[in-house]
């Protein structure tokens, strides 16, 4: 009876270790996908803001150059 119990415990712990490894692998993969998606969204937002800022700076430059020409 002791031998059967040891075999069952060994099988249980082997299964638990395998399930834990598989679960951690899936969580790690999910984390990497989520991180990549978040990074892509932040890059798109950054590019959008950069383009908006540059267009505002160009508009301001035009306004100041028009004001300088008007004062001449």
C-alpha positions, 0 to 999 in steps of 0.5 A, a space after each residue: 500500500 505504501 508503494 501505491 501511495 508514493 506512486 500516486 503522490 509522485 504522479 500528482 506532483 508531476 501533474 501539478 508541476 506540469 500544470 503550473 509550468 503550462 499556466 505560467 507559460 500561458 500567463 507570460 505569453 498573455 503578458 507579452 501580447 498585452 505589453 506589445 499591444 499597449 506599447 503599440 497604442 502608446 506609440 500611435 498616441 505619441 505619433 498623433 500628438 507629435 503631428 498635432 504639436 508640429 502643426 500647431 508650431 507651424 501655425 504659430 510660425 506663420 502667424 508670427 511671420 505674418 505679424 512681423 511682415 505687417 509691422 514692416 
